[in-house]
């Protein structure tokens, strides 16, 4: 697994290219320590404080801060003095200690492919997005979760080769989705900065008589929205569309529309299992097994899946739930949940062929279960190397 960052030597050695927008903007970072709260927090505690020239991040709420400044094209970052820039940004001199300062260039790029032979890319080696929204590391963690359980299944002998190849189809679509969201947030950040600069040219916004101008500016900023901090769909409502290891719905329902801003709980195949607490205060997620879990609501017959799991050697935990009103959120009476908590299959009764469903979601497709299990066990030591 190549998890070696944006300049990934692994990716470059494989000849895998990055595609997208390079050099979205030029940024100058000053990371410093200070306890001058009377100056840095004079409007109260804020995690992100934006002006017309950049954003100050309170890293710990005590003494560590970072200023990220978008630089106009006519400023050469190599010519900037960090201490002088910091004083200028804050608007006055104060006590501080600079820990590190440097220019850097954010991108909005994704690797053309995530897999080459037996090598997989994850994290910044596979995708780089501007920090607006915080999707860089979070998308990388999602990569690790998806690839981690699939590698473990192959090493442990029950996962088929399609599980490994599904990593790219599942995670790359999320990277594309998150890249678009990060780009939108970045554009909003830039627009907010432009509004502030324009307002400051017209009047001294700190003056008492500028209250109406400040309100007008605030209304304009509010109208741009707060999607960077409230994209619940991006963060919690994403789902894996057209995955080769997820069983598609067998009815004629139209899939729920994905909304970057809204997370609508659903068990549509590929979506994350909704999180809820049962009437006895148990968390649904706490009942899930370490690998595949079959949720059974009411007196539904689960024998077909347990027999198929035994024959295929697929680890399956069966969780029986008593019917209660809030379980209507799960939309079906039987749900197969993957180790990463995404829905692999759902129905109100057993499928016609439980073996076929388990073969697909475990990455074996139509391959004979016995021969596939033996083959994967033989490959396990090499897969783990």
C-alpha positions as CSV (number, residue, x, y, z in Angstrom):
1,X,0.0,0.0,0.0
2,X,1.4,3.4,-1.0
3,X,0.4,5.8,1.8
4,X,3.4,8.1,1.3
5,X,1.8,11.4,0.8
6,X,1.2,13.9,-2.0
7,X,4.7,13.5,-3.5
8,X,4.3,9.7,-3.4
9,X,7.3,7.9,-4.7
10,X,5.2,4.8,-4.9
11,X,2.7,6.5,-7.3
12,X,5.4,8.0,-9.4
13,X,7.3,4.7,-9.7
14,X,4.1,3.1,-11.0
15,X,3.7,5.9,-13.6
16,X,0.2,6.8,-12.2
17,X,-0.7,10.4,-13.1
18,X,-2.7,12.9,-11.1
19,X,-5.6,14.7,-12.8
20,X,-7.5,17.9,-11.9
21,X,-6.6,21.5,-10.9
22,X,-3.1,22.1,-9.8
23,X,-2.1,25.3,-8.0
24,X,-5.6,26.4,-6.9
25,X,-4.1,29.4,-5.1
26,X,-0.9,30.4,-3.3
27,X,-0.9,30.2,0.4
28,X,1.5,31.4,3.1
29,X,1.3,29.7,6.5
30,X,2.5,31.0,9.8
31,X,2.3,28.5,12.7
32,X,3.0,30.2,16.0
33,X,2.5,30.2,19.8
34,X,1.0,33.1,21.7
35,X,-1.1,33.7,24.8
36,X,-2.2,37.2,23.7
37,X,-5.9,36.3,23.9
38,X,-6.9,39.9,24.4
39,X,-5.7,40.5,20.9
40,X,-6.2,37.1,19.1
41,X,-9.6,36.3,20.7
42,X,-11.0,39.8,21.3
43,X,-14.2,38.8,19.7
44,X,-14.6,35.6,21.7
45,X,-13.3,32.1,21.1
46,X,-13.4,31.0,17.5
47,X,-11.8,28.0,15.8
48,X,-11.6,29.8,12.4
49,X,-11.4,33.5,12.2
50,X,-11.5,34.9,8.6
51,X,-10.4,38.3,7.4
52,X,-10.0,39.7,3.9
53,X,-6.5,38.3,3.7
54,X,-6.8,34.8,5.2
55,X,-7.9,32.7,8.1
56,X,-6.6,32.2,11.7
57,X,-7.1,28.7,13.2
58,X,-7.1,28.2,17.0
59,X,-5.3,24.9,17.2
60,X,-5.9,24.2,20.9
61,X,-7.7,27.1,22.3
62,X,-4.8,27.9,24.6
63,X,-1.5,29.0,22.9
64,X,-1.1,27.5,19.4
65,X,-2.4,29.2,16.3
66,X,-2.0,29.0,12.5
67,X,-2.6,31.7,9.9
68,X,-3.3,30.6,6.4
69,X,-3.1,33.6,4.0
70,X,-4.2,33.4,0.3
71,X,-1.7,35.5,-1.5
72,X,-2.5,37.7,-4.5
73,X,-0.5,37.0,-7.6
74,X,1.7,40.1,-7.2
75,X,3.2,38.9,-3.9
76,X,6.2,36.7,-4.0
77,X,6.0,34.4,-0.9
78,X,9.8,34.0,-0.9
79,X,10.1,37.7,-0.1
80,X,7.8,37.6,3.0
81,X,9.2,38.0,6.5
82,X,7.0,35.7,8.7
83,X,7.1,37.9,11.7
84,X,6.4,41.1,9.8
85,X,3.5,39.3,7.9
86,X,2.1,38.0,11.2
87,X,2.1,41.5,12.8
88,X,0.5,42.9,9.6
89,X,-2.2,40.3,9.6
90,X,-3.1,40.8,13.2
91,X,-2.9,44.6,12.9
92,X,-0.4,45.3,15.7
93,X,2.6,43.9,17.5
94,X,2.2,41.3,20.2
95,X,4.1,38.5,22.0
96,X,4.5,35.5,19.8
97,X,6.9,32.6,18.9
98,X,6.9,31.4,15.3
99,X,7.2,27.6,15.1
100,X,7.2,27.2,11.3
101,X,6.4,29.4,8.3
102,X,6.4,28.6,4.7
103,X,4.5,29.0,1.4
104,X,2.5,26.1,0.0
105,X,0.3,25.3,-3.0
106,X,-3.0,23.4,-2.6
107,X,-4.3,21.3,-5.4
108,X,-7.6,19.6,-6.4
109,X,-6.3,16.4,-8.0
110,X,-7.0,12.6,-8.0
111,X,-4.9,9.7,-9.2
112,X,-6.0,8.3,-12.5
113,X,-6.1,4.9,-10.9
114,X,-5.7,3.5,-7.4
115,X,-4.4,0.0,-8.2
116,X,-1.5,-1.2,-10.2
117,X,-1.0,-5.0,-10.0
118,X,-0.6,-5.8,-6.3
119,X,0.0,-2.2,-5.3
120,X,-2.7,0.1,-3.9
121,X,-2.7,3.9,-3.3
122,X,-4.4,5.5,-0.3
123,X,-4.6,8.9,1.3
124,X,-2.7,11.9,-0.2
125,X,-0.9,9.6,-2.7
126,X,-4.3,9.0,-4.3
127,X,-6.0,12.4,-3.9
128,X,-5.1,15.9,-2.8
129,X,-7.8,18.5,-2.0
130,X,-7.6,22.0,-0.6
131,X,-8.4,21.9,3.2
132,X,-11.7,23.7,2.8
133,X,-14.1,21.3,4.6
134,X,-11.3,19.1,6.0
135,X,-11.8,16.4,3.4
136,X,-8.1,15.5,2.8
137,X,-7.3,13.4,5.9
138,X,-10.9,12.3,6.3
139,X,-11.0,10.9,2.8
140,X,-7.7,9.1,3.5
141,X,-9.1,7.5,6.6
142,X,-12.1,6.3,4.6
143,X,-9.6,4.7,2.1
144,X,-7.8,2.9,5.0
145,X,-11.1,1.6,6.4
146,X,-12.3,0.3,3.0
147,X,-9.0,-1.2,1.9
148,X,-8.1,-2.5,5.4
149,X,-11.1,-4.8,5.9
150,X,-10.8,-6.1,2.3
151,X,-7.1,-6.9,2.7
152,X,-7.8,-8.6,6.0
153,X,-10.6,-10.7,4.4
154,X,-8.2,-12.0,1.7
155,X,-5.4,-12.6,4.2
156,X,-7.8,-14.6,6.4
157,X,-8.9,-16.7,3.4
158,X,-12.6,-15.8,2.9
159,X,-12.4,-12.7,0.7
160,X,-12.2,-13.0,-3.1
161,X,-10.2,-11.0,-5.6
162,X,-13.1,-8.8,-6.5
163,X,-13.0,-7.3,-3.0
164,X,-9.6,-5.9,-3.7
165,X,-10.4,-4.5,-7.1
166,X,-13.6,-3.0,-5.7
167,X,-11.5,-0.6,-3.6
168,X,-10.8,1.7,-6.5
169,X,-14.4,1.8,-7.8
170,X,-15.7,2.5,-4.3
171,X,-13.2,5.0,-3.0
172,X,-12.3,6.9,-6.1
173,X,-15.9,8.0,-6.6
174,X,-15.9,9.4,-3.1
175,X,-12.7,11.3,-3.8
176,X,-14.3,12.8,-6.9
177,X,-17.3,13.8,-4.8
178,X,-15.2,15.3,-2.0
179,X,-12.9,17.1,-4.4
180,X,-15.9,18.9,-5.9
181,X,-17.2,19.9,-2.5
182,X,-13.8,21.1,-1.4
183,X,-13.5,23.2,-4.5
184,X,-16.9,24.8,-3.9
185,X,-16.0,25.6,-0.3
186,X,-12.7,27.2,-1.5
187,X,-14.6,29.4,-3.9
188,X,-16.9,30.5,-1.1
189,X,-13.9,31.3,1.1
190,X,-12.4,33.4,-1.7
191,X,-15.8,35.2,-2.2
192,X,-16.0,36.0,1.6
193,X,-12.5,37.4,1.5
194,X,-13.4,39.6,-1.5
195,X,-16.6,40.9,0.3
196,X,-14.5,41.8,3.3
197,X,-11.9,43.6,1.3
198,X,-14.5,45.5,-0.7
199,X,-16.3,46.6,2.5
200,X,-13.1,47.7,4.1
201,X,-12.2,49.9,1.1
202,X,-15.5,51.8,1.6
203,X,-15.4,52.4,5.3
204,X,-13.6,51.7,8.6
205,X,-15.6,48.7,9.7
206,X,-14.3,49.0,13.3
207,X,-15.9,52.5,13.8
208,X,-19.1,52.6,15.9
209,X,-21.0,54.4,13.2
210,X,-20.3,51.4,10.8
211,X,-22.7,49.1,12.5
212,X,-25.1,49.1,9.5
213,X,-22.3,48.4,7.1
214,X,-21.1,45.5,9.3
215,X,-24.6,44.1,9.3
216,X,-24.9,44.4,5.6
217,X,-21.5,42.6,5.2
218,X,-22.7,39.9,7.6
219,X,-25.9,39.4,5.6
220,X,-23.9,39.0,2.4
221,X,-21.6,36.5,3.9
222,X,-24.5,34.5,5.4
223,X,-26.2,34.4,2.0
224,X,-23.2,32.5,0.7
225,X,-24.0,29.7,3.1
226,X,-22.0,27.6,5.5
227,X,-21.6,24.5,3.5
228,X,-18.0,24.1,4.5
229,X,-19.1,23.3,8.1
230,X,-22.5,21.8,7.4
231,X,-22.1,19.4,4.5
232,X,-23.7,16.5,6.3
233,X,-24.3,14.5,3.1
234,X,-20.6,14.6,2.2
235,X,-19.5,13.7,5.6
236,X,-22.1,11.1,6.7
237,X,-24.4,10.4,3.8
238,X,-22.1,9.1,1.1
239,X,-22.7,5.8,-0.5
240,X,-21.0,3.4,-2.9
241,X,-22.8,3.5,-6.2
242,X,-22.5,0.6,-8.7
243,X,-20.0,-1.3,-6.5
244,X,-19.2,-4.8,-7.9
245,X,-19.3,-6.2,-4.3
246,X,-22.7,-4.8,-3.3
247,X,-25.9,-6.5,-4.2
248,X,-28.2,-4.1,-6.1
249,X,-31.7,-3.6,-5.0
250,X,-34.2,-6.0,-6.6
251,X,-37.2,-3.7,-6.6
252,X,-38.1,-0.8,-8.9
253,X,-37.4,1.9,-6.3
254,X,-35.6,5.0,-7.4
255,X,-32.4,5.5,-5.3
256,X,-32.5,8.5,-2.9
257,X,-31.0,11.6,-4.4
258,X,-27.6,12.4,-2.9
259,X,-27.5,15.9,-1.3
260,X,-24.1,17.2,-0.3
261,X,-25.7,19.3,2.5
262,X,-28.2,16.8,3.9
263,X,-27.7,13.3,5.3
264,X,-30.9,11.4,4.9
265,X,-30.8,8.0,6.7
266,X,-31.2,5.1,4.3
267,X,-30.3,1.5,3.9
268,X,-30.1,1.7,0.2
269,X,-27.4,-0.8,-0.8
270,X,-24.0,1.0,-0.6
271,X,-25.1,3.5,2.0
272,X,-23.9,3.5,5.6
273,X,-26.2,1.9,8.1
274,X,-28.1,4.6,10.0
275,X,-27.0,5.0,13.6
276,X,-29.7,4.7,16.2
277,X,-30.4,3.6,19.8
278,X,-32.9,0.9,20.5
279,X,-35.7,1.3,23.1
280,X,-33.5,-0.5,25.7
281,X,-30.8,2.2,25.1
282,X,-28.4,-0.2,23.2
283,X,-26.6,1.4,20.3
284,X,-27.3,-0.5,17.1
285,X,-23.7,-0.2,16.0
286,X,-22.6,-1.9,19.3
287,X,-24.4,-5.0,18.2
288,X,-22.6,-5.5,14.9
289,X,-20.1,-8.2,14.5
290,X,-16.4,-7.7,13.5
291,X,-17.0,-8.8,9.9
292,X,-20.4,-9.4,8.1
293,X,-23.6,-8.9,10.2
294,X,-27.1,-10.0,9.3
295,X,-29.6,-7.8,11.0
296,X,-32.9,-9.7,11.4
297,X,-36.0,-7.7,12.5
298,X,-38.8,-9.8,13.9
299,X,-39.3,-13.5,13.1
300,X,-37.7,-13.5,9.7
301,X,-36.0,-16.8,8.6
302,X,-32.2,-16.3,8.3
303,X,-31.3,-20.0,7.8
304,X,-30.5,-19.5,4.1
305,X,-27.8,-17.0,4.9
306,X,-26.3,-18.9,7.8
307,X,-26.0,-22.1,5.7
308,X,-24.5,-20.2,2.8
309,X,-22.0,-18.4,5.1
310,X,-20.9,-21.7,6.6
311,X,-20.4,-23.2,3.1
312,X,-18.4,-20.3,1.8
313,X,-16.5,-19.8,5.0
314,X,-17.7,-16.2,5.3
315,X,-17.8,-15.0,8.9
316,X,-21.4,-13.9,9.7
317,X,-22.9,-12.6,12.9
318,X,-26.7,-12.8,13.1
319,X,-28.3,-10.1,15.3
320,X,-32.0,-10.6,16.1
321,X,-34.0,-7.5,16.8
322,X,-37.5,-7.2,18.2
323,X,-39.7,-5.0,16.1
324,X,-40.1,-1.4,17.4
325,X,-41.3,1.8,15.7
326,X,-37.8,3.4,15.3
327,X,-36.6,0.4,13.3
328,X,-38.7,1.6,10.4
329,X,-35.7,3.8,9.7
330,X,-33.9,0.7,8.5
331,X,-36.5,0.2,5.7
332,X,-36.2,-3.6,5.4
333,X,-36.5,-6.6,7.8
334,X,-33.2,-8.2,6.7
335,X,-30.0,-6.3,6.2
336,X,-26.5,-7.6,5.4
337,X,-23.9,-5.1,6.9
338,X,-20.2,-5.1,5.9
339,X,-17.3,-4.7,8.3
340,X,-17.2,-1.0,7.3
341,X,-20.9,-0.6,8.3
342,X,-22.1,-0.1,4.7
343,X,-25.2,-2.0,3.6
344,X,-24.2,-4.9,1.3
345,X,-27.8,-6.3,0.7
346,X,-31.3,-5.7,2.0
347,X,-34.7,-7.3,1.7
348,X,-37.9,-8.2,3.5
349,X,-37.3,-11.9,2.9
350,X,-34.5,-14.2,1.9
351,X,-33.2,-13.8,-1.7
352,X,-33.7,-16.6,-4.2
353,X,-30.0,-17.5,-4.0
354,X,-28.3,-16.7,-0.7
355,X,-25.1,-18.3,-2.0
356,X,-25.0,-15.9,-4.9
357,X,-25.5,-12.8,-2.7
358,X,-22.7,-13.9,-0.3
359,X,-20.4,-14.8,-3.1
360,X,-20.8,-11.4,-4.6
361,X,-20.4,-9.3,-1.5
362,X,-17.4,-11.4,-0.4
363,X,-15.7,-10.8,-3.8
364,X,-16.0,-14.3,-5.2
365,X,-18.6,-13.7,-7.9
366,X,-19.6,-16.9,-9.6
367,X,-16.4,-18.8,-8.6
368,X,-17.0,-22.1,-6.9
369,X,-16.9,-21.5,-3.2
370,X,-14.7,-24.5,-2.1
371,X,-12.0,-23.9,-4.8
372,X,-12.0,-20.1,-4.2
373,X,-11.6,-20.5,-0.5
374,X,-8.6,-22.8,-1.0
375,X,-7.0,-20.5,-3.6
376,X,-7.3,-17.4,-1.3
377,X,-5.8,-19.3,1.6
378,X,-2.8,-20.2,-0.6
379,X,-2.4,-16.6,-1.6
380,X,-2.8,-15.2,1.9
381,X,0.9,-15.0,3.0
382,X,1.9,-13.2,-0.2
383,X,-1.1,-10.8,0.1
384,X,0.1,-9.9,3.6
385,X,3.7,-9.1,2.5
